[in-house]
Amino acid sequence: MVRRRQEASSAGNMISNESPSPFGRPAYGQPRPPVNEDLLKSERLQIEPKTFVFALKENPRGRFLRITEDVGGRRDTVIVPATGLLDLKKLLDEMVKASAEIPERNPGG
């Protein structure tokens, strides 16, 4: 089951509230200060037990898409610079096409 919900599309200044890395701090310096980020658009997608949040944001270093997967409170995040979004879309389109064309080996599970 796939459910899609649009999040806030208006932007406000936000400060990144990322969790610290479970791998500890780099040995070469202090942690980075938070970076102001503007939220440009956000969409939420529910697929089975997984929730995906797609957030288009901008900070002083540029625009980017943050994709966060949440499964029972465990979160993983991927950040794609805006300069790579068209390439990502092309790749996703190819994967969707392949998924539709290649028969499943284990249908239903």
C-alpha positions in Angstrom: 0.0 0.0 0.0 1.3 3.4 -1.0 0.1 6.6 0.7 1.3 10.1 -0.2 0.9 13.2 1.8 2.1 16.7 1.0 4.0 18.4 3.7 4.5 22.1 4.2 5.5 23.8 0.9 6.1 27.2 2.4 9.6 27.8 3.6 10.9 29.1 6.9 14.4 29.3 8.2 15.2 26.1 10.0 18.2 24.9 11.8 19.3 21.4 11.0 18.7 19.1 13.9 20.5 16.1 12.7 21.3 13.4 15.2 25.0 12.9 15.9 26.7 10.1 14.1 26.7 6.7 15.9 30.3 6.4 14.8 31.5 9.3 16.9 33.1 12.6 16.1 36.0 12.9 13.6 39.3 12.9 15.3 40.5 16.0 13.4 38.4 18.8 14.9 35.3 20.1 16.6 31.8 19.3 15.5 30.3 21.5 12.8 27.9 24.2 14.0 24.3 23.8 12.7 23.6 25.2 9.3 20.5 27.3 8.5 18.3 25.5 6.0 15.3 26.7 4.2 12.6 24.1 3.5 11.3 24.6 0.0 9.0 21.6 -0.4 8.3 18.4 1.5 6.4 15.2 0.7 5.7 12.2 2.8 5.3 8.7 1.3 4.1 5.6 3.2 5.0 2.3 1.7 4.1 -0.7 3.8 5.8 -0.1 7.3 8.2 2.4 5.9 7.8 6.2 5.8 9.8 8.2 3.4 10.2 12.0 3.7 11.4 13.9 0.7 12.5 17.4 1.7 13.8 19.9 -0.9 16.0 22.3 1.1 18.5 25.1 0.5 21.4 26.3 2.6 24.4 28.6 2.0 26.1 25.7 0.1 23.2 25.1 -2.3 20.0 23.2 -2.9 19.6 19.5 -2.0 17.1 16.8 -1.6 17.1 15.0 1.8 15.4 11.6 1.7 14.7 10.1 5.1 13.5 6.6 5.6 11.8 5.9 8.9 11.1 2.3 10.0 9.8 2.0 13.5 11.8 5.0 14.7 15.0 4.0 13.0 16.0 6.7 10.5 18.4 6.7 7.6 19.0 9.7 5.5 20.5 10.3 2.0 21.3 13.8 0.7 21.3 14.4 -3.1 22.7 17.7 -4.3 20.2 19.4 -6.7 22.7 19.1 -9.5 22.2 15.4 -9.4 18.4 15.3 -9.3 17.9 14.8 -13.0 20.4 11.9 -13.1 18.6 10.4 -10.0 15.2 10.7 -11.8 16.6 9.0 -14.9 18.0 6.1 -12.8 14.7 5.7 -10.9 12.8 5.7 -14.1 15.0 2.9 -15.4 14.6 0.9 -12.2 10.7 1.3 -12.4 10.8 0.1 -16.0 13.0 -2.9 -15.1 10.8 -3.8 -12.2 7.8 -3.9 -14.4 9.5 -5.9 -17.2 11.5 -8.4 -15.2 9.3 -11.2 -13.8 9.5 -11.7 -10.0 11.3 -14.8 -8.8 9.4 -15.0 -5.5 6.0 -13.5 -6.0 4.3 -12.6 -2.8 7.3 -12.7 -0.5 
